[in-house]
Amino acid sequence: MTGFVEKYAQQNGLPKIIFDENFEYITDLHQWKVPYRSDGHRYIAKMTCLGIILDNVGPYN
């Protein structure tokens, strides 16, 4: 799962990402909420079980 987010982040210009929070499964949407940090900013990706990223929000400080 982290590999999909790492590849997505690298394709969008975020060279190094850190997973420092727990992932959360949203049962009613059948999606994963994946928080990560890059370059001092916090992002949250929402992805399907197949690894397709549906939404990526941020950066937050």
PDBQT receptor file of N, H, CA, C and O in Angstrom, charges set to zero:
ATOM      1  N   MET A   1       0.827  -1.186   0.000  1.00  0.00    +0.000 N 
ATOM      2  CA  MET A   1       0.000   0.000   0.000  1.00  0.00    +0.000 C 
ATOM      3  C   MET A   1       0.875   1.254   0.000  1.00  0.00    +0.000 C 
ATOM      4  O   MET A   1       0.595   2.205  -0.730  1.00  0.00    +0.000 OA
ATOM      5  N   THR A   2       1.916   1.260   0.804  1.00  0.00    +0.000 N 
ATOM      6  H   THR A   2       2.143   0.488   1.398  1.00  0.00    +0.000 HD
ATOM      7  CA  THR A   2       2.779   2.441   0.846  1.00  0.00    +0.000 C 
ATOM      8  C   THR A   2       3.478   2.662  -0.488  1.00  0.00    +0.000 C 
ATOM      9  O   THR A   2       3.770   3.799  -0.859  1.00  0.00    +0.000 OA
ATOM     10  N   GLY A   3       3.743   1.587  -1.202  1.00  0.00    +0.000 N 
ATOM     11  H   GLY A   3       3.505   0.664  -0.901  1.00  0.00    +0.000 HD
ATOM     12  CA  GLY A   3       4.396   1.706  -2.506  1.00  0.00    +0.000 C 
ATOM     13  C   GLY A   3       3.577   2.520  -3.494  1.00  0.00    +0.000 C 
ATOM     14  O   GLY A   3       4.134   3.297  -4.271  1.00  0.00    +0.000 OA
ATOM     15  N   PHE A   4       2.253   2.348  -3.473  1.00  0.00    +0.000 N 
ATOM     16  H   PHE A   4       1.801   1.717  -2.843  1.00  0.00    +0.000 HD
ATOM     17  CA  PHE A   4       1.388   3.112  -4.370  1.00  0.00    +0.000 C 
ATOM     18  C   PHE A   4       1.456   4.601  -4.043  1.00  0.00    +0.000 C 
ATOM     19  O   PHE A   4       1.527   5.434  -4.947  1.00  0.00    +0.000 OA
ATOM     20  N   VAL A   5       1.434   4.936  -2.760  1.00  0.00    +0.000 N 
ATOM     21  H   VAL A   5       1.377   4.259  -2.026  1.00  0.00    +0.000 HD
ATOM     22  CA  VAL A   5       1.480   6.345  -2.357  1.00  0.00    +0.000 C 
ATOM     23  C   VAL A   5       2.856   6.931  -2.654  1.00  0.00    +0.000 C 
ATOM     24  O   VAL A   5       2.952   8.076  -3.096  1.00  0.00    +0.000 OA
ATOM     25  N   GLU A   6       3.919   6.168  -2.419  1.00  0.00    +0.000 N 
ATOM     26  H   GLU A   6       3.841   5.238  -2.060  1.00  0.00    +0.000 HD
ATOM     27  CA  GLU A   6       5.269   6.655  -2.716  1.00  0.00    +0.000 C 
ATOM     28  C   GLU A   6       5.424   6.946  -4.206  1.00  0.00    +0.000 C 
ATOM     29  O   GLU A   6       5.975   7.981  -4.581  1.00  0.00    +0.000 OA
ATOM     30  N   LYS A   7       4.946   6.049  -5.051  1.00  0.00    +0.000 N 
ATOM     31  H   LYS A   7       4.498   5.209  -4.746  1.00  0.00    +0.000 HD
ATOM     32  CA  LYS A   7       5.039   6.251  -6.497  1.00  0.00    +0.000 C 
ATOM     33  C   LYS A   7       4.231   7.474  -6.923  1.00  0.00    +0.000 C 
ATOM     34  O   LYS A   7       4.698   8.280  -7.727  1.00  0.00    +0.000 OA
ATOM     35  N   TYR A   8       3.029   7.610  -6.388  1.00  0.00    +0.000 N 
ATOM     36  H   TYR A   8       2.649   6.955  -5.735  1.00  0.00    +0.000 HD
ATOM     37  CA  TYR A   8       2.177   8.762  -6.699  1.00  0.00    +0.000 C 
ATOM     38  C   TYR A   8       2.862  10.067  -6.287  1.00  0.00    +0.000 C 
ATOM     39  O   TYR A   8       2.872  11.034  -7.049  1.00  0.00    +0.000 OA
ATOM     40  N   ALA A   9       3.430  10.092  -5.088  1.00  0.00    +0.000 N 
ATOM     41  H   ALA A   9       3.422   9.307  -4.469  1.00  0.00    +0.000 HD
ATOM     42  CA  ALA A   9       4.084  11.301  -4.581  1.00  0.00    +0.000 C 
ATOM     43  C   ALA A   9       5.296  11.669  -5.431  1.00  0.00    +0.000 C 
ATOM     44  O   ALA A   9       5.509  12.844  -5.730  1.00  0.00    +0.000 OA
ATOM     45  N   GLN A  10       6.084  10.682  -5.817  1.00  0.00    +0.000 N 
ATOM     46  H   GLN A  10       5.911   9.728  -5.574  1.00  0.00    +0.000 HD
ATOM     47  CA  GLN A  10       7.259  10.956  -6.642  1.00  0.00    +0.000 C 
ATOM     48  C   GLN A  10       6.865  11.493  -8.013  1.00  0.00    +0.000 C 
ATOM     49  O   GLN A  10       7.542  12.369  -8.552  1.00  0.00    +0.000 OA
ATOM     50  N   GLN A  11       5.784  10.981  -8.576  1.00  0.00    +0.000 N 
ATOM     51  H   GLN A  11       5.234  10.270  -8.138  1.00  0.00    +0.000 HD
ATOM     52  CA  GLN A  11       5.311  11.469  -9.876  1.00  0.00    +0.000 C 
ATOM     53  C   GLN A  11       4.802  12.902  -9.787  1.00  0.00    +0.000 C 
ATOM     54  O   GLN A  11       4.745  13.606 -10.794  1.00  0.00    +0.000 OA
ATOM     55  N   ASN A  12       4.432  13.334  -8.585  1.00  0.00    +0.000 N 
ATOM     56  H   ASN A  12       4.478  12.761  -7.766  1.00  0.00    +0.000 HD
ATOM     57  CA  ASN A  12       3.918  14.689  -8.389  1.00  0.00    +0.000 C 
ATOM     58  C   ASN A  12       4.927  15.617  -7.728  1.00  0.00    +0.000 C 
ATOM     59  O   ASN A  12       4.549  16.648  -7.172  1.00  0.00    +0.000 OA
ATOM     60  N   GLY A  13       6.200  15.263  -7.783  1.00  0.00    +0.000 N 
ATOM     61  H   GLY A  13       6.507  14.426  -8.235  1.00  0.00    +0.000 HD
ATOM     62  CA  GLY A  13       7.253  16.157  -7.335  1.00  0.00    +0.000 C 
ATOM     63  C   GLY A  13       7.581  16.146  -5.858  1.00  0.00    +0.000 C 
ATOM     64  O   GLY A  13       8.258  17.057  -5.382  1.00  0.00    +0.000 OA
ATOM     65  N   LEU A  14       7.125  15.146  -5.111  1.00  0.00    +0.000 N 
ATOM     66  H   LEU A  14       6.574  14.406  -5.497  1.00  0.00    +0.000 HD
ATOM     67  CA  LEU A  14       7.465  15.032  -3.693  1.00  0.00    +0.000 C 
ATOM     68  C   LEU A  14       8.532  13.950  -3.558  1.00  0.00    +0.000 C 
ATOM     69  O   LEU A  14       8.211  12.762  -3.608  1.00  0.00    +0.000 OA
ATOM     70  N   PRO A  15       9.792  14.340  -3.387  1.00  0.00    +0.000 N 
ATOM     71  CA  PRO A  15      10.890  13.372  -3.467  1.00  0.00    +0.000 C 
ATOM     72  C   PRO A  15      10.932  12.335  -2.347  1.00  0.00    +0.000 C 
ATOM     73  O   PRO A  15      11.220  11.166  -2.605  1.00  0.00    +0.000 OA
ATOM     74  N   LYS A  16      10.654  12.737  -1.123  1.00  0.00    +0.000 N 
ATOM     75  H   LYS A  16      10.420  13.686  -0.913  1.00  0.00    +0.000 HD
ATOM     76  CA  LYS A  16      10.770  11.805  -0.005  1.00  0.00    +0.000 C 
ATOM     77  C   LYS A  16       9.546  11.957   0.880  1.00  0.00    +0.000 C 
ATOM     78  O   LYS A  16       9.194  13.065   1.285  1.00  0.00    +0.000 OA
ATOM     79  N   ILE A  17       8.897  10.831   1.181  1.00  0.00    +0.000 N 
ATOM     80  H   ILE A  17       9.183   9.931   0.853  1.00  0.00    +0.000 HD
ATOM     81  CA  ILE A  17       7.724  10.894   2.044  1.00  0.00    +0.000 C 
ATOM     82  C   ILE A  17       7.926  10.008   3.261  1.00  0.00    +0.000 C 
ATOM     83  O   ILE A  17       8.659   9.020   3.222  1.00  0.00    +0.000 OA
ATOM     84  N   ILE A  18       7.260  10.386   4.341  1.00  0.00    +0.000 N 
ATOM     85  H   ILE A  18       6.665  11.189   4.373  1.00  0.00    +0.000 HD
ATOM     86  CA  ILE A  18       7.367   9.673   5.618  1.00  0.00    +0.000 C 
ATOM     87  C   ILE A  18       5.959   9.324   6.083  1.00  0.00    +0.000 C 
ATOM     88  O   ILE A  18       5.074  10.179   6.118  1.00  0.00    +0.000 OA
ATOM     89  N   PHE A  19       5.765   8.058   6.440  1.00  0.00    +0.000 N 
ATOM     90  H   PHE A  19       6.484   7.364   6.412  1.00  0.00    +0.000 HD
ATOM     91  CA  PHE A  19       4.491   7.613   6.999  1.00  0.00    +0.000 C 
ATOM     92  C   PHE A  19       4.642   7.597   8.513  1.00  0.00    +0.000 C 
ATOM     93  O   PHE A  19       5.236   6.673   9.070  1.00  0.00    +0.000 OA
ATOM     94  N   ASP A  20       4.101   8.621   9.186  1.00  0.00    +0.000 N 
ATOM     95  H   ASP A  20       3.619   9.371   8.734  1.00  0.00    +0.000 HD
ATOM     96  CA  ASP A  20       4.289   8.732  10.633  1.00  0.00    +0.000 C 
ATOM     97  C   ASP A  20       2.980   8.638  11.413  1.00  0.00    +0.000 C 
ATOM     98  O   ASP A  20       2.962   8.866  12.623  1.00  0.00    +0.000 OA
ATOM     99  N   GLU A  21       1.883   8.303  10.729  1.00  0.00    +0.000 N 
ATOM    100  H   GLU A  21       1.898   8.118   9.746  1.00  0.00    +0.000 HD
ATOM    101  CA  GLU A  21       0.590   8.130  11.388  1.00  0.00    +0.000 C 
ATOM    102  C   GLU A  21      -0.030   6.824  10.906  1.00  0.00    +0.000 C 
ATOM    103  O   GLU A  21       0.363   6.285   9.871  1.00  0.00    +0.000 OA
ATOM    104  N   ASN A  22      -0.992   6.324  11.654  1.00  0.00    +0.000 N 
ATOM    105  H   ASN A  22      -1.312   6.761  12.495  1.00  0.00    +0.000 HD
ATOM    106  CA  ASN A  22      -1.667   5.082  11.284  1.00  0.00    +0.000 C 
ATOM    107  C   ASN A  22      -2.602   5.304  10.105  1.00  0.00    +0.000 C 
ATOM    108  O   ASN A  22      -3.216   6.362   9.967  1.00  0.00    +0.000 OA
ATOM    109  N   PHE A  23      -2.698   4.286   9.260  1.00  0.00    +0.000 N 
ATOM    110  H   PHE A  23      -2.200   3.426   9.373  1.00  0.00    +0.000 HD
ATOM    111  CA  PHE A  23      -3.669   4.304   8.170  1.00  0.00    +0.000 C 
ATOM    112  C   PHE A  23      -5.042   4.013   8.758  1.00  0.00    +0.000 C 
ATOM    113  O   PHE A  23      -5.152   3.354   9.792  1.00  0.00    +0.000 OA
ATOM    114  N   GLU A  24      -6.080   4.498   8.108  1.00  0.00    +0.000 N 
ATOM    115  H   GLU A  24      -5.992   5.033   7.268  1.00  0.00    +0.000 HD
ATOM    116  CA  GLU A  24      -7.443   4.278   8.590  1.00  0.00    +0.000 C 
ATOM    117  C   GLU A  24      -8.295   3.759   7.437  1.00  0.00    +0.000 C 
ATOM    118  O   GLU A  24      -8.265   4.308   6.336  1.00  0.00    +0.000 OA
ATOM    119  N   TYR A  25      -9.059   2.692   7.699  1.00  0.00    +0.000 N 
ATOM    120  H   TYR A  25      -9.083   2.246   8.594  1.00  0.00    +0.000 HD
ATOM    121  CA  TYR A  25      -9.960   2.150   6.685  1.00  0.00    +0.000 C 
ATOM    122  C   TYR A  25     -11.354   2.730   6.896  1.00  0.00    +0.000 C 
ATOM    123  O   TYR A  25     -11.909   2.633   7.990  1.00  0.00    +0.000 OA
ATOM    124  N   ILE A  26     -11.914   3.328   5.860  1.00  0.00    +0.000 N 
ATOM    125  H   ILE A  26     -11.463   3.407   4.971  1.00  0.00    +0.000 HD
ATOM    126  CA  ILE A  26     -13.249   3.915   5.917  1.00  0.00    +0.000 C 
ATOM    127  C   ILE A  26     -14.210   2.884   5.328  1.00  0.00    +0.000 C 
ATOM    128  O   ILE A  26     -14.298   2.731   4.110  1.00  0.00    +0.000 OA
ATOM    129  N   THR A  27     -14.925   2.183   6.201  1.00  0.00    +0.000 N 
ATOM    130  H   THR A  27     -14.853   2.308   7.191  1.00  0.00    +0.000 HD
ATOM    131  CA  THR A  27     -15.717   1.031   5.769  1.00  0.00    +0.000 C 
ATOM    132  C   THR A  27     -16.879   1.391   4.852  1.00  0.00    +0.000 C 
ATOM    133  O   THR A  27     -17.161   0.654   3.907  1.00  0.00    +0.000 OA
ATOM    134  N   ASP A  28     -17.557   2.500   5.106  1.00  0.00    +0.000 N 
ATOM    135  H   ASP A  28     -17.328   3.099   5.873  1.00  0.00    +0.000 HD
ATOM    136  CA  ASP A  28     -18.714   2.821   4.269  1.00  0.00    +0.000 C 
ATOM    137  C   ASP A  28     -18.320   3.223   2.850  1.00  0.00    +0.000 C 
ATOM    138  O   ASP A  28     -19.126   3.086   1.929  1.00  0.00    +0.000 OA
ATOM    139  N   LEU A  29     -17.108   3.711   2.658  1.00  0.00    +0.000 N 
ATOM    140  H   LEU A  29     -16.453   3.822   3.406  1.00  0.00    +0.000 HD
ATOM    141  CA  LEU A  29     -16.623   4.086   1.326  1.00  0.00    +0.000 C 
ATOM    142  C   LEU A  29     -15.699   3.037   0.714  1.00  0.00    +0.000 C 
ATOM    143  O   LEU A  29     -15.371   3.112  -0.471  1.00  0.00    +0.000 OA
ATOM    144  N   HIS A  30     -15.279   2.058   1.518  1.00  0.00    +0.000 N 
ATOM    145  H   HIS A  30     -15.545   1.997   2.480  1.00  0.00    +0.000 HD
ATOM    146  CA  HIS A  30     -14.321   1.031   1.084  1.00  0.00    +0.000 C 
ATOM    147  C   HIS A  30     -13.038   1.682   0.569  1.00  0.00    +0.000 C 
ATOM    148  O   HIS A  30     -12.545   1.354  -0.510  1.00  0.00    +0.000 OA
ATOM    149  N   GLN A  31     -12.511   2.612   1.367  1.00  0.00    +0.000 N 
ATOM    150  H   GLN A  31     -12.912   2.878   2.244  1.00  0.00    +0.000 HD
ATOM    151  CA  GLN A  31     -11.299   3.342   1.014  1.00  0.00    +0.000 C 
ATOM    152  C   GLN A  31     -10.348   3.381   2.201  1.00  0.00    +0.000 C 
ATOM    153  O   GLN A  31     -10.755   3.247   3.355  1.00  0.00    +0.000 OA
ATOM    154  N   TRP A  32      -9.073   3.569   1.888  1.00  0.00    +0.000 N 
ATOM    155  H   TRP A  32      -8.742   3.678   0.951  1.00  0.00    +0.000 HD
ATOM    156  CA  TRP A  32      -8.049   3.773   2.908  1.00  0.00    +0.000 C 
ATOM    157  C   TRP A  32      -7.709   5.248   2.970  1.00  0.00    +0.000 C 
ATOM    158  O   TRP A  32      -7.595   5.911   1.940  1.00  0.00    +0.000 OA
ATOM    159  N   LYS A  33      -7.548   5.756   4.170  1.00  0.00    +0.000 N 
ATOM    160  H   LYS A  33      -7.640   5.217   5.008  1.00  0.00    +0.000 HD
ATOM    161  CA  LYS A  33      -7.077   7.123   4.417  1.00  0.00    +0.000 C 
ATOM    162  C   LYS A  33      -5.624   6.985   4.854  1.00  0.00    +0.000 C 
ATOM    163  O   LYS A  33      -5.339   6.415   5.907  1.00  0.00    +0.000 OA
ATOM    164  N   VAL A  34      -4.703   7.510   4.042  1.00  0.00    +0.000 N 
ATOM    165  H   VAL A  34      -4.934   7.973   3.186  1.00  0.00    +0.000 HD
ATOM    166  CA  VAL A  34      -3.272   7.316   4.261  1.00  0.00    +0.000 C 
ATOM    167  C   VAL A  34      -2.601   8.671   4.502  1.00  0.00    +0.000 C 
ATOM    168  O   VAL A  34      -2.325   9.394   3.545  1.00  0.00    +0.000 OA
ATOM    169  N   PRO A  35      -2.334   9.026   5.762  1.00  0.00    +0.000 N 
ATOM    170  CA  PRO A  35      -1.626  10.279   6.035  1.00  0.00    +0.000 C 
ATOM    171  C   PRO A  35      -0.116  10.101   5.859  1.00  0.00    +0.000 C 
ATOM    172  O   PRO A  35       0.442   9.058   6.201  1.00  0.00    +0.000 OA
ATOM    173  N   TYR A  36       0.533  11.134   5.320  1.00  0.00    +0.000 N 
ATOM    174  H   TYR A  36       0.080  11.981   5.042  1.00  0.00    +0.000 HD
ATOM    175  CA  TYR A  36       1.990  11.096   5.154  1.00  0.00    +0.000 C 
ATOM    176  C   TYR A  36       2.539  12.515   5.185  1.00  0.00    +0.000 C 
ATOM    177  O   TYR A  36       1.793  13.488   5.075  1.00  0.00    +0.000 OA
ATOM    178  N   ARG A  37       3.847  12.614   5.335  1.00  0.00    +0.000 N 
ATOM    179  H   ARG A  37       4.453  11.823   5.423  1.00  0.00    +0.000 HD
ATOM    180  CA  ARG A  37       4.530  13.911   5.369  1.00  0.00    +0.000 C 
ATOM    181  C   ARG A  37       5.598  13.960   4.283  1.00  0.00    +0.000 C 
ATOM    182  O   ARG A  37       6.231  12.956   3.958  1.00  0.00    +0.000 OA
ATOM    183  N   SER A  38       5.778  15.156   3.735  1.00  0.00    +0.000 N 
ATOM    184  H   SER A  38       5.264  15.972   4.000  1.00  0.00    +0.000 HD
ATOM    185  CA  SER A  38       6.828  15.387   2.760  1.00  0.00    +0.000 C 
ATOM    186  C   SER A  38       7.257  16.839   2.861  1.00  0.00    +0.000 C 
ATOM    187  O   SER A  38       6.426  17.746   2.834  1.00  0.00    +0.000 OA
ATOM    188  N   ASP A  39       8.541  17.050   2.976  1.00  0.00    +0.000 N 
ATOM    189  H   ASP A  39       9.217  16.313   2.998  1.00  0.00    +0.000 HD
ATOM    190  CA  ASP A  39       9.118  18.396   3.013  1.00  0.00    +0.000 C 
ATOM    191  C   ASP A  39       8.483  19.265   4.098  1.00  0.00    +0.000 C 
ATOM    192  O   ASP A  39       8.262  20.459   3.894  1.00  0.00    +0.000 OA
ATOM    193  N   GLY A  40       8.188  18.659   5.256  1.00  0.00    +0.000 N 
ATOM    194  H   GLY A  40       8.367  17.689   5.422  1.00  0.00    +0.000 HD
ATOM    195  CA  GLY A  40       7.641  19.395   6.383  1.00  0.00    +0.000 C 
ATOM    196  C   GLY A  40       6.146  19.656   6.324  1.00  0.00    +0.000 C 
ATOM    197  O   GLY A  40       5.602  20.318   7.208  1.00  0.00    +0.000 OA
ATOM    198  N   HIS A  41       5.474  19.151   5.307  1.00  0.00    +0.000 N 
ATOM    199  H   HIS A  41       5.916  18.613   4.589  1.00  0.00    +0.000 HD
ATOM    200  CA  HIS A  41       4.036  19.352   5.160  1.00  0.00    +0.000 C 
ATOM    201  C   HIS A  41       3.309  18.022   5.295  1.00  0.00    +0.000 C 
ATOM    202  O   HIS A  41       3.859  16.968   4.977  1.00  0.00    +0.000 OA
ATOM    203  N   ARG A  42       2.074  18.080   5.766  1.00  0.00    +0.000 N 
ATOM    204  H   ARG A  42       1.627  18.936   6.024  1.00  0.00    +0.000 HD
ATOM    205  CA  ARG A  42       1.248  16.888   5.957  1.00  0.00    +0.000 C 
ATOM    206  C   ARG A  42       0.249  16.777   4.813  1.00  0.00    +0.000 C 
ATOM    207  O   ARG A  42      -0.366  17.767   4.415  1.00  0.00    +0.000 OA
ATOM    208  N   TYR A  43       0.093  15.572   4.290  1.00  0.00    +0.000 N 
ATOM    209  H   TYR A  43       0.592  14.768   4.613  1.00  0.00    +0.000 HD
ATOM    210  CA  TYR A  43      -0.853  15.277   3.221  1.00  0.00    +0.000 C 
ATOM    211  C   TYR A  43      -1.702  14.083   3.639  1.00  0.00    +0.000 C 
ATOM    212  O   TYR A  43      -1.303  13.304   4.504  1.00  0.00    +0.000 OA
ATOM    213  N   ILE A  44      -2.866  13.943   3.026  1.00  0.00    +0.000 N 
ATOM    214  H   ILE A  44      -3.190  14.576   2.323  1.00  0.00    +0.000 HD
ATOM    215  CA  ILE A  44      -3.709  12.773   3.246  1.00  0.00    +0.000 C 
ATOM    216  C   ILE A  44      -4.173  12.272   1.884  1.00  0.00    +0.000 C 
ATOM    217  O   ILE A  44      -4.798  13.003   1.116  1.00  0.00    +0.000 OA
ATOM    218  N   ALA A  45      -3.855  11.016   1.601  1.00  0.00    +0.000 N 
ATOM    219  H   ALA A  45      -3.346  10.423   2.224  1.00  0.00    +0.000 HD
ATOM    220  CA  ALA A  45      -4.310  10.384   0.363  1.00  0.00    +0.000 C 
ATOM    221  C   ALA A  45      -5.445   9.432   0.693  1.00  0.00    +0.000 C 
ATOM    222  O   ALA A  45      -5.412   8.744   1.714  1.00  0.00    +0.000 OA
ATOM    223  N   LYS A  46      -6.441   9.394  -0.167  1.00  0.00    +0.000 N 
ATOM    224  H   LYS A  46      -6.468   9.953  -0.996  1.00  0.00    +0.000 HD
ATOM    225  CA  LYS A  46      -7.518   8.409  -0.042  1.00  0.00    +0.000 C 
ATOM    226  C   LYS A  46      -7.389   7.478  -1.231  1.00  0.00    +0.000 C 
ATOM    227  O   LYS A  46      -7.329   7.917  -2.380  1.00  0.00    +0.000 OA
ATOM    228  N   MET A  47      -7.347   6.178  -0.938  1.00  0.00    +0.000 N 
ATOM    229  H   MET A  47      -7.396   5.821  -0.005  1.00  0.00    +0.000 HD
ATOM    230  CA  MET A  47      -7.138   5.223  -2.015  1.00  0.00    +0.000 C 
ATOM    231  C   MET A  47      -8.016   3.992  -1.848  1.00  0.00    +0.000 C 
ATOM    232  O   MET A  47      -8.455   3.670  -0.744  1.00  0.00    +0.000 OA
ATOM    233  N   THR A  48      -8.264   3.311  -2.961  1.00  0.00    +0.000 N 
ATOM    234  H   THR A  48      -7.907   3.573  -3.858  1.00  0.00    +0.000 HD
ATOM    235  CA  THR A  48      -9.056   2.090  -2.940  1.00  0.00    +0.000 C 
ATOM    236  C   THR A  48      -8.182   0.930  -2.480  1.00  0.00    +0.000 C 
ATOM    237  O   THR A  48      -6.967   1.067  -2.337  1.00  0.00    +0.000 OA
ATOM    238  N   CYS A  49      -8.812  -0.196  -2.255  1.00  0.00    +0.000 N 
ATOM    239  H   CYS A  49      -9.799  -0.308  -2.371  1.00  0.00    +0.000 HD
ATOM    240  CA  CYS A  49      -8.068  -1.397  -1.858  1.00  0.00    +0.000 C 
ATOM    241  C   CYS A  49      -7.147  -1.887  -2.972  1.00  0.00    +0.000 C 
ATOM    242  O   CYS A  49      -6.186  -2.608  -2.704  1.00  0.00    +0.000 OA
ATOM    243  N   LEU A  50      -7.426  -1.509  -4.207  1.00  0.00    +0.000 N 
ATOM    244  H   LEU A  50      -8.206  -0.924  -4.425  1.00  0.00    +0.000 HD
ATOM    245  CA  LEU A  50      -6.588  -1.906  -5.336  1.00  0.00    +0.000 C 
ATOM    246  C   LEU A  50      -5.393  -0.981  -5.532  1.00  0.00    +0.000 C 
ATOM    247  O   LEU A  50      -4.568  -1.218  -6.415  1.00  0.00    +0.000 OA
ATOM    248  N   GLY A  51      -5.289   0.069  -4.721  1.00  0.00    +0.000 N 
ATOM    249  H   GLY A  51      -5.958   0.261  -4.004  1.00  0.00    +0.000 HD
ATOM    250  CA  GLY A  51      -4.154   0.980  -4.805  1.00  0.00    +0.000 C 
ATOM    251  C   GLY A  51      -4.365   2.182  -5.697  1.00  0.00    +0.000 C 
ATOM    252  O   GLY A  51      -3.406   2.886  -6.015  1.00  0.00    +0.000 OA
ATOM    253  N   ILE A  52      -5.586   2.434  -6.105  1.00  0.00    +0.000 N 
ATOM    254  H   ILE A  52      -6.365   1.862  -5.847  1.00  0.00    +0.000 HD
ATOM    255  CA  ILE A  52      -5.874   3.595  -6.945  1.00  0.00    +0.000 C 
ATOM    256  C   ILE A  52      -6.138   4.795  -6.039  1.00  0.00    +0.000 C 
ATOM    257  O   ILE A  52      -7.036   4.760  -5.197  1.00  0.00    +0.000 OA
ATOM    258  N   ILE A  53      -5.353   5.852  -6.216  1.00  0.00    +0.000 N 
ATOM    259  H   ILE A  53      -4.624   5.881  -6.899  1.00  0.00    +0.000 HD
ATOM    260  CA  ILE A  53      -5.505   7.045  -5.385  1.00  0.00    +0.000 C 
ATOM    261  C   ILE A  53      -6.626   7.905  -5.957  1.00  0.00    +0.000 C 
ATOM    262  O   ILE A  53      -6.567   8.354  -7.102  1.00  0.00    +0.000 OA
ATOM    263  N   LEU A  54      -7.644   8.122  -5.137  1.00  0.00    +0.000 N 
ATOM    264  H   LEU A  54      -7.692   7.757  -4.207  1.00  0.00    +0.000 HD
ATOM    265  CA  LEU A  54      -8.821   8.872  -5.557  1.00  0.00    +0.000 C 
ATOM    266  C   LEU A  54      -8.715  10.347  -5.225  1.00  0.00    +0.000 C 
ATOM    267  O   LEU A  54      -9.242  11.192  -5.949  1.00  0.00    +0.000 OA
ATOM    268  N   ASP A  55      -8.037  10.659  -4.135  1.00  0.00    +0.000 N 
ATOM    269  H   ASP A  55      -7.609   9.973  -3.546  1.00  0.00    +0.000 HD
ATOM    270  CA  ASP A  55      -7.964  12.037  -3.671  1.00  0.00    +0.000 C 
ATOM    271  C   ASP A  55      -6.674  12.210  -2.887  1.00  0.00    +0.000 C 
ATOM    272  O   ASP A  55      -6.257  11.313  -2.156  1.00  0.00    +0.000 OA
ATOM    273  N   ASN A  56      -6.055  13.349  -3.041  1.00  0.00    +0.000 N 
ATOM    274  H   ASN A  56      -6.393  14.079  -3.635  1.00  0.00    +0.000 HD
ATOM    275  CA  ASN A  56      -4.842  13.670  -2.297  1.00  0.00    +0.000 C 
ATOM    276  C   ASN A  56      -4.965  15.121  -1.861  1.00  0.00    +0.000 C 
ATOM    277  O   ASN A  56      -4.920  16.029  -2.691  1.00  0.00    +0.000 OA
ATOM    278  N   VAL A  57      -5.120  15.343  -0.562  1.00  0.00    +0.000 N 
ATOM    279  H   VAL A  57      -5.156  14.606   0.113  1.00  0.00    +0.000 HD
ATOM    280  CA  VAL A  57      -5.317  16.699  -0.063  1.00  0.00    +0.000 C 
ATOM    281  C   VAL A  57      -4.122  17.143   0.757  1.00  0.00    +0.000 C 
ATOM    282  O   VAL A  57      -3.441  16.329   1.381  1.00  0.00    +0.000 OA
ATOM    283  N   GLY A  58      -3.883  18.408   0.747  1.00  0.00    +0.000 N 
ATOM    284  H   GLY A  58      -4.436  19.069   0.240  1.00  0.00    +0.000 HD
ATOM    285  CA  GLY A  58      -2.769  18.988   1.470  1.00  0.00    +0.000 C 
ATOM    286  C   GLY A  58      -2.093  19.992   0.559  1.00  0.00    +0.000 C 
ATOM    287  O   GLY A  58      -2.530  20.157  -0.580  1.00  0.00    +0.000 OA
ATOM    288  N   PRO A  59      -1.096  20.639   0.984  1.00  0.00    +0.000 N 
ATOM    289  CA  PRO A  59      -0.370  20.396   2.233  1.00  0.00    +0.000 C 
ATOM    290  C   PRO A  59      -0.993  21.114   3.427  1.00  0.00    +0.000 C 
ATOM    291  O   PRO A  59      -1.565  22.198   3.311  1.00  0.00    +0.000 OA
ATOM    292  N   TYR A  60      -0.857  20.470   4.559  1.00  0.00    +0.000 N 
ATOM    293  H   TYR A  60      -0.392  19.590   4.653  1.00  0.00    +0.000 HD
ATOM    294  CA  TYR A  60      -1.220  21.046   5.848  1.00  0.00    +0.000 C 
ATOM    295  C   TYR A  60       0.066  21.246   6.634  1.00  0.00    +0.000 C 
ATOM    296  O   TYR A  60       1.044  20.533   6.411  1.00  0.00    +0.000 OA
ATOM    297  N   ASN A  61       0.075  22.189   7.532  1.00  0.00    +0.000 N 
ATOM    298  H   ASN A  61      -0.720  22.768   7.713  1.00  0.00    +0.000 HD
ATOM    299  CA  ASN A  61       1.242  22.377   8.414  1.00  0.00    +0.000 C 
ATOM    300  C   ASN A  61       0.925  21.906   9.795  1.00  0.00    +0.000 C 
ATOM    301  O   ASN A  61       1.775  21.979  10.683  1.00  0.00    +0.000 OA
TER     302      ASN A  61
